């Protein structure tokens, strides 16, 4: 009867039981397009807002509940926009609480 010989091969160098180091993952470049688009949109919106302020410098009379004030038109418009956004935010919070 002949003895059976079993041969085991590994990818490790002889005497080194540690596996080879994994190669680093490739860098993702997909975010650079998004950052560029965001930067361009930010610049465009900033330019539009600056032009809006420059061209709306005339003074307007605003009638409030407690009196009348004269303000630059841009201040009156921005105050109206902020108050509108605040009302929408409060109503959306109220609607979310009702859903619970």
Buried (B, 14 or more C-beta within 10 A) or exposed (E): EEEEEEEEEEEEEEEEEEEEEEEEEEEEEEEEEEEEEEEEEEEEEEEEEEEEBEEBEEEBEBEEEEEEEEBBBBBBBBEEEEEEEEEEEEEEEEEEEEEE
